[in-house]
Amino acid sequence: MAQAIRSRSSVSLFATDGKAHPLQDTLVAVTLVLGALAFVTAMFHSLHLISSWAGLIGILTGAYGQYVSVTTRERFALILGLGASGIGFFLGMAHGGLFGGLIG
């Protein structure tokens, strides 16, 4: 019996349905980069402005990415980025906050 062969016209790292998802892939990449930046800079007390802002923006992009995500791979990577962004944001807030004495 003849078997149907699926052609892989568009191969994406995050798309398991065989379709391209450029918006979702971009949101995943931005969330992961901002999450890594927020997480790493949160380990240094003097970099609280970077960690808090990168964490906040990473949380917002990750939340929107979860809203529009299509595949499980995208959601998994977004959760990793959201977790790192959240940790970086909260540690940055604990070390001095979003404005860090610049206002008030």
Secondary structure, DSSP 8 states (H G I E B T S, - for coil): --------S---SS-SSSS--HHHHHHHHHHHHHHHHHHHHTTSGGGHHHHHHHHHHHHHHHHHHHHH--SHHHHHHHHHHHHHHHHHHHHHHHHTTTTTTS--
